[in-house]
Amino acid sequence: MIAFAVGLAIVLMQLLGCMHPPAGANPLLILLSTSSVHYDWDFLIFPVLTGAVILVVIAQLMHVLQQRFEKYGEKNASPSL
């Protein structure tokens, strides 16, 4: 049943043009392993907070690089005939 719900959610996100959250596996991991593993507050730091910070840093880096290359392309663009 969980696999069906995950598959349905992915199909709906694709049809609606929504972004798939990469951290969606965190709640699934907790739900599937609560009977065998005791989660403490450390789980919020590793992997949840660490993953979120890495995603934000990569997004900011991509944004800065995209702006620099767009400006570089405008300066060095040759005029079209």
mmJSON file of the N, C-alpha and C atoms, coordinates in Angstrom:
{"data_MODEL":{"atom_site":{
"group_PDB":["ATOM","ATOM","ATOM","ATOM","ATOM","ATOM","ATOM","ATOM","ATOM","ATOM","ATOM","ATOM","ATOM","ATOM","ATOM","ATOM","ATOM","ATOM","ATOM","ATOM","ATOM","ATOM","ATOM","ATOM","ATOM","ATOM","ATOM","ATOM","ATOM","ATOM","ATOM","ATOM","ATOM","ATOM","ATOM","ATOM","ATOM","ATOM","ATOM","ATOM","ATOM","ATOM","ATOM","ATOM","ATOM","ATOM","ATOM","ATOM","ATOM","ATOM","ATOM","ATOM","ATOM","ATOM","ATOM","ATOM","ATOM","ATOM","ATOM","ATOM","ATOM","ATOM","ATOM","ATOM","ATOM","ATOM","ATOM","ATOM","ATOM","ATOM","ATOM","ATOM","ATOM","ATOM","ATOM","ATOM","ATOM","ATOM","ATOM","ATOM","ATOM","ATOM","ATOM","ATOM","ATOM","ATOM","ATOM","ATOM","ATOM","ATOM","ATOM","ATOM","ATOM","ATOM","ATOM","ATOM","ATOM","ATOM","ATOM","ATOM","ATOM","ATOM","ATOM","ATOM","ATOM","ATOM","ATOM","ATOM","ATOM","ATOM","ATOM","ATOM","ATOM","ATOM","ATOM","ATOM","ATOM","ATOM","ATOM","ATOM","ATOM","ATOM","ATOM","ATOM","ATOM","ATOM","ATOM","ATOM","ATOM","ATOM","ATOM","ATOM","ATOM","ATOM","ATOM","ATOM","ATOM","ATOM","ATOM","ATOM","ATOM","ATOM","ATOM","ATOM","ATOM","ATOM","ATOM","ATOM","ATOM","ATOM","ATOM","ATOM","ATOM","ATOM","ATOM","ATOM","ATOM","ATOM","ATOM","ATOM","ATOM","ATOM","ATOM","ATOM","ATOM","ATOM","ATOM","ATOM","ATOM","ATOM","ATOM","ATOM","ATOM","ATOM","ATOM","ATOM","ATOM","ATOM","ATOM","ATOM","ATOM","ATOM","ATOM","ATOM","ATOM","ATOM","ATOM","ATOM","ATOM","ATOM","ATOM","ATOM","ATOM","ATOM","ATOM","ATOM","ATOM","ATOM","ATOM","ATOM","ATOM","ATOM","ATOM","ATOM","ATOM","ATOM","ATOM","ATOM","ATOM","ATOM","ATOM","ATOM","ATOM","ATOM","ATOM","ATOM","ATOM","ATOM","ATOM","ATOM","ATOM","ATOM","ATOM","ATOM","ATOM","ATOM","ATOM","ATOM","ATOM","ATOM","ATOM","ATOM","ATOM","ATOM","ATOM","ATOM","ATOM","ATOM","ATOM","ATOM","ATOM","ATOM","ATOM"],
"id":[1,2,3,4,5,6,7,8,9,10,11,12,13,14,15,16,17,18,19,20,21,22,23,24,25,26,27,28,29,30,31,32,33,34,35,36,37,38,39,40,41,42,43,44,45,46,47,48,49,50,51,52,53,54,55,56,57,58,59,60,61,62,63,64,65,66,67,68,69,70,71,72,73,74,75,76,77,78,79,80,81,82,83,84,85,86,87,88,89,90,91,92,93,94,95,96,97,98,99,100,101,102,103,104,105,106,107,108,109,110,111,112,113,114,115,116,117,118,119,120,121,122,123,124,125,126,127,128,129,130,131,132,133,134,135,136,137,138,139,140,141,142,143,144,145,146,147,148,149,150,151,152,153,154,155,156,157,158,159,160,161,162,163,164,165,166,167,168,169,170,171,172,173,174,175,176,177,178,179,180,181,182,183,184,185,186,187,188,189,190,191,192,193,194,195,196,197,198,199,200,201,202,203,204,205,206,207,208,209,210,211,212,213,214,215,216,217,218,219,220,221,222,223,224,225,226,227,228,229,230,231,232,233,234,235,236,237,238,239,240,241,242,243],
"type_symbol":["N","C","C","N","C","C","N","C","C","N","C","C","N","C","C","N","C","C","N","C","C","N","C","C","N","C","C","N","C","C","N","C","C","N","C","C","N","C","C","N","C","C","N","C","C","N","C","C","N","C","C","N","C","C","N","C","C","N","C","C","N","C","C","N","C","C","N","C","C","N","C","C","N","C","C","N","C","C","N","C","C","N","C","C","N","C","C","N","C","C","N","C","C","N","C","C","N","C","C","N","C","C","N","C","C","N","C","C","N","C","C","N","C","C","N","C","C","N","C","C","N","C","C","N","C","C","N","C","C","N","C","C","N","C","C","N","C","C","N","C","C","N","C","C","N","C","C","N","C","C","N","C","C","N","C","C","N","C","C","N","C","C","N","C","C","N","C","C","N","C","C","N","C","C","N","C","C","N","C","C","N","C","C","N","C","C","N","C","C","N","C","C","N","C","C","N","C","C","N","C","C","N","C","C","N","C","C","N","C","C","N","C","C","N","C","C","N","C","C","N","C","C","N","C","C","N","C","C","N","C","C","N","C","C","N","C","C","N","C","C","N","C","C"],
"label_atom_id":["N","CA","C","N","CA","C","N","CA","C","N","CA","C","N","CA","C","N","CA","C","N","CA","C","N","CA","C","N","CA","C","N","CA","C","N","CA","C","N","CA","C","N","CA","C","N","CA","C","N","CA","C","N","CA","C","N","CA","C","N","CA","C","N","CA","C","N","CA","C","N","CA","C","N","CA","C","N","CA","C","N","CA","C","N","CA","C","N","CA","C","N","CA","C","N","CA","C","N","CA","C","N","CA","C","N","CA","C","N","CA","C","N","CA","C","N","CA","C","N","CA","C","N","CA","C","N","CA","C","N","CA","C","N","CA","C","N","CA","C","N","CA","C","N","CA","C","N","CA","C","N","CA","C","N","CA","C","N","CA","C","N","CA","C","N","CA","C","N","CA","C","N","CA","C","N","CA","C","N","CA","C","N","CA","C","N","CA","C","N","CA","C","N","CA","C","N","CA","C","N","CA","C","N","CA","C","N","CA","C","N","CA","C","N","CA","C","N","CA","C","N","CA","C","N","CA","C","N","CA","C","N","CA","C","N","CA","C","N","CA","C","N","CA","C","N","CA","C","N","CA","C","N","CA","C","N","CA","C","N","CA","C","N","CA","C","N","CA","C","N","CA","C","N","CA","C","N","CA","C","N","CA","C"],
"label_alt_id":[null,null,null,null,null,null,null,null,null,null,null,null,null,null,null,null,null,null,null,null,null,null,null,null,null,null,null,null,null,null,null,null,null,null,null,null,null,null,null,null,null,null,null,null,null,null,null,null,null,null,null,null,null,null,null,null,null,null,null,null,null,null,null,null,null,null,null,null,null,null,null,null,null,null,null,null,null,null,null,null,null,null,null,null,null,null,null,null,null,null,null,null,null,null,null,null,null,null,null,null,null,null,null,null,null,null,null,null,null,null,null,null,null,null,null,null,null,null,null,null,null,null,null,null,null,null,null,null,null,null,null,null,null,null,null,null,null,null,null,null,null,null,null,null,null,null,null,null,null,null,null,null,null,null,null,null,null,null,null,null,null,null,null,null,null,null,null,null,null,null,null,null,null,null,null,null,null,null,null,null,null,null,null,null,null,null,null,null,null,null,null,null,null,null,null,null,null,null,null,null,null,null,null,null,null,null,null,null,null,null,null,null,null,null,null,null,null,null,null,null,null,null,null,null,null,null,null,null,null,null,null,null,null,null,null,null,null,null,null,null,null,null,null],
"label_comp_id":["MET","MET","MET","ILE","ILE","ILE","ALA","ALA","ALA","PHE","PHE","PHE","ALA","ALA","ALA","VAL","VAL","VAL","GLY","GLY","GLY","LEU","LEU","LEU","ALA","ALA","ALA","ILE","ILE","ILE","VAL","VAL","VAL","LEU","LEU","LEU","MET","MET","MET","GLN","GLN","GLN","LEU","LEU","LEU","LEU","LEU","LEU","GLY","GLY","GLY","CYS","CYS","CYS","MET","MET","MET","HIS","HIS","HIS","PRO","PRO","PRO","PRO","PRO","PRO","ALA","ALA","ALA","GLY","GLY","GLY","ALA","ALA","ALA","ASN","ASN","ASN","PRO","PRO","PRO","LEU","LEU","LEU","LEU","LEU","LEU","ILE","ILE","ILE","LEU","LEU","LEU","LEU","LEU","LEU","SER","SER","SER","THR","THR","THR","SER","SER","SER","SER","SER","SER","VAL","VAL","VAL","HIS","HIS","HIS","TYR","TYR","TYR","ASP","ASP","ASP","TRP","TRP","TRP","ASP","ASP","ASP","PHE","PHE","PHE","LEU","LEU","LEU","ILE","ILE","ILE","PHE","PHE","PHE","PRO","PRO","PRO","VAL","VAL","VAL","LEU","LEU","LEU","THR","THR","THR","GLY","GLY","GLY","ALA","ALA","ALA","VAL","VAL","VAL","ILE","ILE","ILE","LEU","LEU","LEU","VAL","VAL","VAL","VAL","VAL","VAL","ILE","ILE","ILE","ALA","ALA","ALA","GLN","GLN","GLN","LEU","LEU","LEU","MET","MET","MET","HIS","HIS","HIS","VAL","VAL","VAL","LEU","LEU","LEU","GLN","GLN","GLN","GLN","GLN","GLN","ARG","ARG","ARG","PHE","PHE","PHE","GLU","GLU","GLU","LYS","LYS","LYS","TYR","TYR","TYR","GLY","GLY","GLY","GLU","GLU","GLU","LYS","LYS","LYS","ASN","ASN","ASN","ALA","ALA","ALA","SER","SER","SER","PRO","PRO","PRO","SER","SER","SER","LEU","LEU","LEU"],
"label_asym_id":["A","A","A","A","A","A","A","A","A","A","A","A","A","A","A","A","A","A","A","A","A","A","A","A","A","A","A","A","A","A","A","A","A","A","A","A","A","A","A","A","A","A","A","A","A","A","A","A","A","A","A","A","A","A","A","A","A","A","A","A","A","A","A","A","A","A","A","A","A","A","A","A","A","A","A","A","A","A","A","A","A","A","A","A","A","A","A","A","A","A","A","A","A","A","A","A","A","A","A","A","A","A","A","A","A","A","A","A","A","A","A","A","A","A","A","A","A","A","A","A","A","A","A","A","A","A","A","A","A","A","A","A","A","A","A","A","A","A","A","A","A","A","A","A","A","A","A","A","A","A","A","A","A","A","A","A","A","A","A","A","A","A","A","A","A","A","A","A","A","A","A","A","A","A","A","A","A","A","A","A","A","A","A","A","A","A","A","A","A","A","A","A","A","A","A","A","A","A","A","A","A","A","A","A","A","A","A","A","A","A","A","A","A","A","A","A","A","A","A","A","A","A","A","A","A","A","A","A","A","A","A","A","A","A","A","A","A","A","A","A","A","A","A"],
"label_entity_id":["1","1","1","1","1","1","1","1","1","1","1","1","1","1","1","1","1","1","1","1","1","1","1","1","1","1","1","1","1","1","1","1","1","1","1","1","1","1","1","1","1","1","1","1","1","1","1","1","1","1","1","1","1","1","1","1","1","1","1","1","1","1","1","1","1","1","1","1","1","1","1","1","1","1","1","1","1","1","1","1","1","1","1","1","1","1","1","1","1","1","1","1","1","1","1","1","1","1","1","1","1","1","1","1","1","1","1","1","1","1","1","1","1","1","1","1","1","1","1","1","1","1","1","1","1","1","1","1","1","1","1","1","1","1","1","1","1","1","1","1","1","1","1","1","1","1","1","1","1","1","1","1","1","1","1","1","1","1","1","1","1","1","1","1","1","1","1","1","1","1","1","1","1","1","1","1","1","1","1","1","1","1","1","1","1","1","1","1","1","1","1","1","1","1","1","1","1","1","1","1","1","1","1","1","1","1","1","1","1","1","1","1","1","1","1","1","1","1","1","1","1","1","1","1","1","1","1","1","1","1","1","1","1","1","1","1","1","1","1","1","1","1","1"],
"label_seq_id":[1,1,1,2,2,2,3,3,3,4,4,4,5,5,5,6,6,6,7,7,7,8,8,8,9,9,9,10,10,10,11,11,11,12,12,12,13,13,13,14,14,14,15,15,15,16,16,16,17,17,17,18,18,18,19,19,19,20,20,20,21,21,21,22,22,22,23,23,23,24,24,24,25,25,25,26,26,26,27,27,27,28,28,28,29,29,29,30,30,30,31,31,31,32,32,32,33,33,33,34,34,34,35,35,35,36,36,36,37,37,37,38,38,38,39,39,39,40,40,40,41,41,41,42,42,42,43,43,43,44,44,44,45,45,45,46,46,46,47,47,47,48,48,48,49,49,49,50,50,50,51,51,51,52,52,52,53,53,53,54,54,54,55,55,55,56,56,56,57,57,57,58,58,58,59,59,59,60,60,60,61,61,61,62,62,62,63,63,63,64,64,64,65,65,65,66,66,66,67,67,67,68,68,68,69,69,69,70,70,70,71,71,71,72,72,72,73,73,73,74,74,74,75,75,75,76,76,76,77,77,77,78,78,78,79,79,79,80,80,80,81,81,81],
"pdbx_PDB_ins_code":[null,null,null,null,null,null,null,null,null,null,null,null,null,null,null,null,null,null,null,null,null,null,null,null,null,null,null,null,null,null,null,null,null,null,null,null,null,null,null,null,null,null,null,null,null,null,null,null,null,null,null,null,null,null,null,null,null,null,null,null,null,null,null,null,null,null,null,null,null,null,null,null,null,null,null,null,null,null,null,null,null,null,null,null,null,null,null,null,null,null,null,null,null,null,null,null,null,null,null,null,null,null,null,null,null,null,null,null,null,null,null,null,null,null,null,null,null,null,null,null,null,null,null,null,null,null,null,null,null,null,null,null,null,null,null,null,null,null,null,null,null,null,null,null,null,null,null,null,null,null,null,null,null,null,null,null,null,null,null,null,null,null,null,null,null,null,null,null,null,null,null,null,null,null,null,null,null,null,null,null,null,null,null,null,null,null,null,null,null,null,null,null,null,null,null,null,null,null,null,null,null,null,null,null,null,null,null,null,null,null,null,null,null,null,null,null,null,null,null,null,null,null,null,null,null,null,null,null,null,null,null,null,null,null,null,null,null,null,null,null,null,null,null],
"Cartn_x":[0.814,0.0,0.86,2.0,2.884,3.486,3.864,4.432,3.414,2.163,1.112,0.945,0.955,0.799,1.961,3.168,4.342,4.27,3.919,3.794,2.714,1.582,0.491,0.906,1.604,2.07,3.033,3.936,4.885,4.172,3.209,2.445,1.701,1.055,0.326,1.272,2.43,3.392,3.862,4.05,4.459,3.351,2.116,0.995,0.731,0.896,0.628,1.834,2.979,4.181,4.778,4.551,5.099,6.487,7.266,8.585,8.493,9.246,9.296,10.296,9.862,10.805,11.795,13.088,14.071,14.102,13.6,13.605,12.348,11.584,10.355,10.599,11.81,12.121,12.325,12.562,12.791,11.596,10.366,9.236,8.975,9.183,8.993,9.983,11.212,12.24,11.844,11.341,10.942,9.748,8.747,7.55,7.838,8.734,9.006,9.933,10.676,11.653,11.453,10.323,10.115,10.054,9.618,9.518,10.885,11.9,13.206,14.26,14.027,15.023,14.364,15.064,14.584,15.235,14.415,14.943,14.984,16.103,16.301,16.349,16.627,16.7,17.879,18.834,19.971,19.534,18.413,17.929,17.551,17.184,16.865,18.112,19.267,20.509,21.077,21.172,21.666,20.585,20.007,20.301,19.408,18.381,17.373,17.954,18.505,19.031,20.23,21.109,22.277,21.869,20.925,20.451,19.797,19.009,18.346,19.369,20.376,21.406,22.189,22.537,23.269,22.44,21.137,20.276,20.222,20.126,20.074,21.399,22.52,23.833,24.01,23.626,23.748,22.835,21.611,20.691,21.246,21.822,22.392,23.59,24.429,25.584,25.145,24.14,23.635,23.061,22.378,21.808,22.913,23.95,25.061,25.774,26.042,26.725,25.878,24.594,23.707,23.721,23.685,23.728,25.056,26.148,27.466,27.594,27.132,27.256,26.308,25.158,24.26,24.889,25.513,26.181,27.369,28.122,29.279,28.826,27.731,27.219,26.737,26.163,25.695,26.866,27.953,29.103,29.832,29.918,30.708,29.85,28.606,27.745,28.125,28.28,28.6,27.301,27.328,26.096,25.711,24.437,23.963,23.696,23.924,23.721,22.347],
"Cartn_y":[-1.193,0.0,1.261,1.237,2.401,2.643,1.585,1.735,2.349,1.951,2.519,4.01,4.389,5.797,6.639,6.116,6.837,6.977,5.894,5.934,6.906,6.894,7.808,9.264,9.509,10.87,11.357,10.487,10.869,11.134,10.294,10.505,11.838,12.131,13.393,14.593,14.487,15.586,15.82,14.751,14.899,15.54,15.105,15.654,17.116,17.492,18.856,19.781,19.236,20.05,20.497,19.746,20.081,19.478,20.052,19.506,18.377,17.342,16.21,16.532,16.539,16.867,15.724,16.016,14.948,14.429,15.192,14.755,13.97,13.586,12.836,11.459,10.96,9.64,9.675,10.842,10.916,10.424,10.91,10.379,8.909,8.493,7.088,6.202,6.654,5.912,5.763,6.819,6.758,5.826,5.953,5.123,3.637,3.306,1.893,1.255,2.05,1.454,1.839,2.411,2.801,1.621,0.482,-0.66,-1.217,-1.017,-1.591,-0.563,0.711,1.73,2.833,3.296,4.425,5.7,6.622,7.868,8.931,9.62,10.694,12.01,13.103,14.4,14.488,13.586,13.578,13.349,12.66,12.391,13.691,14.741,16.015,16.698,16.391,16.989,16.166,14.876,13.967,12.967,12.889,13.539,14.712,15.02,15.994,17.396,17.976,19.342,19.427,18.461,18.457,18.415,17.558,17.48,18.76,19.394,20.648,21.761,21.84,22.869,22.642,21.412,21.112,21.489,21.202,21.563,23.074,23.83,25.291,25.841,25.312,25.772,25.487,24.307,23.97,24.858,25.112,25.974,27.392,27.908,29.255,29.298,28.286,28.221,28.183,27.386,27.316,28.663,29.353,30.659,31.667,31.712,32.64,32.319,31.039,30.657,30.983,30.772,31.075,32.573,33.408,34.847,35.289,34.713,35.088,34.689,33.483,33.037,33.79,34.219,35.023,36.375,37.003,38.282,38.112,37.025,36.766,36.561,35.855,35.601,36.874,37.817,39.066,39.951,39.957,40.794,40.255,38.957,38.351,37.88,38.263,37.828,38.594,37.844,38.515,38.953,40.106,40.581,39.689,39.418,38.535,39.382,38.777,39.494,39.344],
"Cartn_z":[0.0,0.0,0.0,0.727,0.75,-0.629,-1.32,-2.659,-3.613,-3.493,-4.337,-4.056,-2.792,-2.417,-2.935,-2.832,-3.328,-4.847,-5.527,-6.979,-7.435,-6.766,-7.097,-6.865,-5.786,-5.504,-6.579,-7.019,-8.063,-9.382,-9.737,-10.973,-10.919,-9.799,-9.672,-9.727,-9.113,-9.173,-10.604,-11.364,-12.758,-13.589,-13.382,-14.142,-13.809,-12.56,-12.129,-12.248,-12.618,-12.769,-11.452,-10.4,-9.08,-8.926,-8.039,-7.784,-6.761,-7.002,-6.088,-4.976,-3.722,-2.651,-2.41,-2.493,-2.29,-0.865,0.085,1.472,1.817,0.839,1.083,1.673,1.573,2.117,3.63,4.211,5.657,6.468,6.218,6.985,6.706,5.458,5.114,5.865,5.96,6.705,8.168,8.767,10.174,10.363,9.496,9.635,9.476,8.561,8.306,9.33,10.073,10.99,12.454,12.809,14.213,15.158,14.697,15.603,15.989,15.143,15.438,15.852,15.572,15.87,16.693,17.726,18.516,17.983,17.474,16.923,18.005,18.045,19.009,18.241,18.923,18.269,17.311,17.437,16.517,15.08,14.905,13.551,12.836,13.598,12.964,12.407,12.983,12.495,11.346,11.543,10.5,10.198,9.082,7.807,7.463,8.253,7.834,7.682,8.736,8.665,7.728,7.811,6.945,5.476,5.141,3.761,3.297,4.157,3.799,3.57,4.418,4.259,2.974,2.674,1.436,0.214,0.24,-0.885,-1.085,-0.005,-0.12,-0.641,-0.162,-0.617,-2.111,-2.564,-3.982,-4.824,-4.356,-5.095,-5.205,-4.128,-4.16,-5.106,-5.068,-5.962,-7.422,-7.718,-9.095,-9.54,-8.648,-8.963,-9.288,-8.473,-8.695,-10.005,-10.249,-11.487,-12.711,-12.626,-13.745,-14.048,-13.034,-13.258,-13.863,-13.418,-13.956,-15.417,-15.764,-17.147,-18.071,-17.581,-18.405,-18.702,-17.714,-17.927,-18.867,-18.715,-19.565,-21.013,-21.198,-22.537,-23.212,-22.457,-23.036,-23.475,-22.725,-23.06,-24.287,-24.429,-25.497,-26.678,-26.703,-27.806,-29.07,-30.137,-31.404,-32.07,-32.729,-33.365,-34.529,-34.613,-35.693,-36.942,-38.072,-39.34,-39.859],
"occupancy":[1.0,1.0,1.0,1.0,1.0,1.0,1.0,1.0,1.0,1.0,1.0,1.0,1.0,1.0,1.0,1.0,1.0,1.0,1.0,1.0,1.0,1.0,1.0,1.0,1.0,1.0,1.0,1.0,1.0,1.0,1.0,1.0,1.0,1.0,1.0,1.0,1.0,1.0,1.0,1.0,1.0,1.0,1.0,1.0,1.0,1.0,1.0,1.0,1.0,1.0,1.0,1.0,1.0,1.0,1.0,1.0,1.0,1.0,1.0,1.0,1.0,1.0,1.0,1.0,1.0,1.0,1.0,1.0,1.0,1.0,1.0,1.0,1.0,1.0,1.0,1.0,1.0,1.0,1.0,1.0,1.0,1.0,1.0,1.0,1.0,1.0,1.0,1.0,1.0,1.0,1.0,1.0,1.0,1.0,1.0,1.0,1.0,1.0,1.0,1.0,1.0,1.0,1.0,1.0,1.0,1.0,1.0,1.0,1.0,1.0,1.0,1.0,1.0,1.0,1.0,1.0,1.0,1.0,1.0,1.0,1.0,1.0,1.0,1.0,1.0,1.0,1.0,1.0,1.0,1.0,1.0,1.0,1.0,1.0,1.0,1.0,1.0,1.0,1.0,1.0,1.0,1.0,1.0,1.0,1.0,1.0,1.0,1.0,1.0,1.0,1.0,1.0,1.0,1.0,1.0,1.0,1.0,1.0,1.0,1.0,1.0,1.0,1.0,1.0,1.0,1.0,1.0,1.0,1.0,1.0,1.0,1.0,1.0,1.0,1.0,1.0,1.0,1.0,1.0,1.0,1.0,1.0,1.0,1.0,1.0,1.0,1.0,1.0,1.0,1.0,1.0,1.0,1.0,1.0,1.0,1.0,1.0,1.0,1.0,1.0,1.0,1.0,1.0,1.0,1.0,1.0,1.0,1.0,1.0,1.0,1.0,1.0,1.0,1.0,1.0,1.0,1.0,1.0,1.0,1.0,1.0,1.0,1.0,1.0,1.0,1.0,1.0,1.0,1.0,1.0,1.0,1.0,1.0,1.0,1.0,1.0,1.0,1.0,1.0,1.0,1.0,1.0,1.0],
"B_iso_or_equiv":[0.0,0.0,0.0,0.0,0.0,0.0,0.0,0.0,0.0,0.0,0.0,0.0,0.0,0.0,0.0,0.0,0.0,0.0,0.0,0.0,0.0,0.0,0.0,0.0,0.0,0.0,0.0,0.0,0.0,0.0,0.0,0.0,0.0,0.0,0.0,0.0,0.0,0.0,0.0,0.0,0.0,0.0,0.0,0.0,0.0,0.0,0.0,0.0,0.0,0.0,0.0,0.0,0.0,0.0,0.0,0.0,0.0,0.0,0.0,0.0,0.0,0.0,0.0,0.0,0.0,0.0,0.0,0.0,0.0,0.0,0.0,0.0,0.0,0.0,0.0,0.0,0.0,0.0,0.0,0.0,0.0,0.0,0.0,0.0,0.0,0.0,0.0,0.0,0.0,0.0,0.0,0.0,0.0,0.0,0.0,0.0,0.0,0.0,0.0,0.0,0.0,0.0,0.0,0.0,0.0,0.0,0.0,0.0,0.0,0.0,0.0,0.0,0.0,0.0,0.0,0.0,0.0,0.0,0.0,0.0,0.0,0.0,0.0,0.0,0.0,0.0,0.0,0.0,0.0,0.0,0.0,0.0,0.0,0.0,0.0,0.0,0.0,0.0,0.0,0.0,0.0,0.0,0.0,0.0,0.0,0.0,0.0,0.0,0.0,0.0,0.0,0.0,0.0,0.0,0.0,0.0,0.0,0.0,0.0,0.0,0.0,0.0,0.0,0.0,0.0,0.0,0.0,0.0,0.0,0.0,0.0,0.0,0.0,0.0,0.0,0.0,0.0,0.0,0.0,0.0,0.0,0.0,0.0,0.0,0.0,0.0,0.0,0.0,0.0,0.0,0.0,0.0,0.0,0.0,0.0,0.0,0.0,0.0,0.0,0.0,0.0,0.0,0.0,0.0,0.0,0.0,0.0,0.0,0.0,0.0,0.0,0.0,0.0,0.0,0.0,0.0,0.0,0.0,0.0,0.0,0.0,0.0,0.0,0.0,0.0,0.0,0.0,0.0,0.0,0.0,0.0,0.0,0.0,0.0,0.0,0.0,0.0,0.0,0.0,0.0,0.0,0.0,0.0],
"pdbx_formal_charge":[null,null,null,null,null,null,null,null,null,null,null,null,null,null,null,null,null,null,null,null,null,null,null,null,null,null,null,null,null,null,null,null,null,null,null,null,null,null,null,null,null,null,null,null,null,null,null,null,null,null,null,null,null,null,null,null,null,null,null,null,null,null,null,null,null,null,null,null,null,null,null,null,null,null,null,null,null,null,null,null,null,null,null,null,null,null,null,null,null,null,null,null,null,null,null,null,null,null,null,null,null,null,null,null,null,null,null,null,null,null,null,null,null,null,null,null,null,null,null,null,null,null,null,null,null,null,null,null,null,null,null,null,null,null,null,null,null,null,null,null,null,null,null,null,null,null,null,null,null,null,null,null,null,null,null,null,null,null,null,null,null,null,null,null,null,null,null,null,null,null,null,null,null,null,null,null,null,null,null,null,null,null,null,null,null,null,null,null,null,null,null,null,null,null,null,null,null,null,null,null,null,null,null,null,null,null,null,null,null,null,null,null,null,null,null,null,null,null,null,null,null,null,null,null,null,null,null,null,null,null,null,null,null,null,null,null,null,null,null,null,null,null,null],
"auth_seq_id":[1,1,1,2,2,2,3,3,3,4,4,4,5,5,5,6,6,6,7,7,7,8,8,8,9,9,9,10,10,10,11,11,11,12,12,12,13,13,13,14,14,14,15,15,15,16,16,16,17,17,17,18,18,18,19,19,19,20,20,20,21,21,21,22,22,22,23,23,23,24,24,24,25,25,25,26,26,26,27,27,27,28,28,28,29,29,29,30,30,30,31,31,31,32,32,32,33,33,33,34,34,34,35,35,35,36,36,36,37,37,37,38,38,38,39,39,39,40,40,40,41,41,41,42,42,42,43,43,43,44,44,44,45,45,45,46,46,46,47,47,47,48,48,48,49,49,49,50,50,50,51,51,51,52,52,52,53,53,53,54,54,54,55,55,55,56,56,56,57,57,57,58,58,58,59,59,59,60,60,60,61,61,61,62,62,62,63,63,63,64,64,64,65,65,65,66,66,66,67,67,67,68,68,68,69,69,69,70,70,70,71,71,71,72,72,72,73,73,73,74,74,74,75,75,75,76,76,76,77,77,77,78,78,78,79,79,79,80,80,80,81,81,81],
"auth_comp_id":["MET","MET","MET","ILE","ILE","ILE","ALA","ALA","ALA","PHE","PHE","PHE","ALA","ALA","ALA","VAL","VAL","VAL","GLY","GLY","GLY","LEU","LEU","LEU","ALA","ALA","ALA","ILE","ILE","ILE","VAL","VAL","VAL","LEU","LEU","LEU","MET","MET","MET","GLN","GLN","GLN","LEU","LEU","LEU","LEU","LEU","LEU","GLY","GLY","GLY","CYS","CYS","CYS","MET","MET","MET","HIS","HIS","HIS","PRO","PRO","PRO","PRO","PRO","PRO","ALA","ALA","ALA","GLY","GLY","GLY","ALA","ALA","ALA","ASN","ASN","ASN","PRO","PRO","PRO","LEU","LEU","LEU","LEU","LEU","LEU","ILE","ILE","ILE","LEU","LEU","LEU","LEU","LEU","LEU","SER","SER","SER","THR","THR","THR","SER","SER","SER","SER","SER","SER","VAL","VAL","VAL","HIS","HIS","HIS","TYR","TYR","TYR","ASP","ASP","ASP","TRP","TRP","TRP","ASP","ASP","ASP","PHE","PHE","PHE","LEU","LEU","LEU","ILE","ILE","ILE","PHE","PHE","PHE","PRO","PRO","PRO","VAL","VAL","VAL","LEU","LEU","LEU","THR","THR","THR","GLY","GLY","GLY","ALA","ALA","ALA","VAL","VAL","VAL","ILE","ILE","ILE","LEU","LEU","LEU","VAL","VAL","VAL","VAL","VAL","VAL","ILE","ILE","ILE","ALA","ALA","ALA","GLN","GLN","GLN","LEU","LEU","LEU","MET","MET","MET","HIS","HIS","HIS","VAL","VAL","VAL","LEU","LEU","LEU","GLN","GLN","GLN","GLN","GLN","GLN","ARG","ARG","ARG","PHE","PHE","PHE","GLU","GLU","GLU","LYS","LYS","LYS","TYR","TYR","TYR","GLY","GLY","GLY","GLU","GLU","GLU","LYS","LYS","LYS","ASN","ASN","ASN","ALA","ALA","ALA","SER","SER","SER","PRO","PRO","PRO","SER","SER","SER","LEU","LEU","LEU"],
"auth_asym_id":["A","A","A","A","A","A","A","A","A","A","A","A","A","A","A","A","A","A","A","A","A","A","A","A","A","A","A","A","A","A","A","A","A","A","A","A","A","A","A","A","A","A","A","A","A","A","A","A","A","A","A","A","A","A","A","A","A","A","A","A","A","A","A","A","A","A","A","A","A","A","A","A","A","A","A","A","A","A","A","A","A","A","A","A","A","A","A","A","A","A","A","A","A","A","A","A","A","A","A","A","A","A","A","A","A","A","A","A","A","A","A","A","A","A","A","A","A","A","A","A","A","A","A","A","A","A","A","A","A","A","A","A","A","A","A","A","A","A","A","A","A","A","A","A","A","A","A","A","A","A","A","A","A","A","A","A","A","A","A","A","A","A","A","A","A","A","A","A","A","A","A","A","A","A","A","A","A","A","A","A","A","A","A","A","A","A","A","A","A","A","A","A","A","A","A","A","A","A","A","A","A","A","A","A","A","A","A","A","A","A","A","A","A","A","A","A","A","A","A","A","A","A","A","A","A","A","A","A","A","A","A","A","A","A","A","A","A","A","A","A","A","A","A"],
"auth_atom_id":["N","CA","C","N","CA","C","N","CA","C","N","CA","C","N","CA","C","N","CA","C","N","CA","C","N","CA","C","N","CA","C","N","CA","C","N","CA","C","N","CA","C","N","CA","C","N","CA","C","N","CA","C","N","CA","C","N","CA","C","N","CA","C","N","CA","C","N","CA","C","N","CA","C","N","CA","C","N","CA","C","N","CA","C","N","CA","C","N","CA","C","N","CA","C","N","CA","C","N","CA","C","N","CA","C","N","CA","C","N","CA","C","N","CA","C","N","CA","C","N","CA","C","N","CA","C","N","CA","C","N","CA","C","N","CA","C","N","CA","C","N","CA","C","N","CA","C","N","CA","C","N","CA","C","N","CA","C","N","CA","C","N","CA","C","N","CA","C","N","CA","C","N","CA","C","N","CA","C","N","CA","C","N","CA","C","N","CA","C","N","CA","C","N","CA","C","N","CA","C","N","CA","C","N","CA","C","N","CA","C","N","CA","C","N","CA","C","N","CA","C","N","CA","C","N","CA","C","N","CA","C","N","CA","C","N","CA","C","N","CA","C","N","CA","C","N","CA","C","N","CA","C","N","CA","C","N","CA","C","N","CA","C","N","CA","C","N","CA","C","N","CA","C","N","CA","C","N","CA","C","N","CA","C"],
"pdbx_PDB_model_num":[1,1,1,1,1,1,1,1,1,1,1,1,1,1,1,1,1,1,1,1,1,1,1,1,1,1,1,1,1,1,1,1,1,1,1,1,1,1,1,1,1,1,1,1,1,1,1,1,1,1,1,1,1,1,1,1,1,1,1,1,1,1,1,1,1,1,1,1,1,1,1,1,1,1,1,1,1,1,1,1,1,1,1,1,1,1,1,1,1,1,1,1,1,1,1,1,1,1,1,1,1,1,1,1,1,1,1,1,1,1,1,1,1,1,1,1,1,1,1,1,1,1,1,1,1,1,1,1,1,1,1,1,1,1,1,1,1,1,1,1,1,1,1,1,1,1,1,1,1,1,1,1,1,1,1,1,1,1,1,1,1,1,1,1,1,1,1,1,1,1,1,1,1,1,1,1,1,1,1,1,1,1,1,1,1,1,1,1,1,1,1,1,1,1,1,1,1,1,1,1,1,1,1,1,1,1,1,1,1,1,1,1,1,1,1,1,1,1,1,1,1,1,1,1,1,1,1,1,1,1,1,1,1,1,1,1,1,1,1,1,1,1,1]
}}}
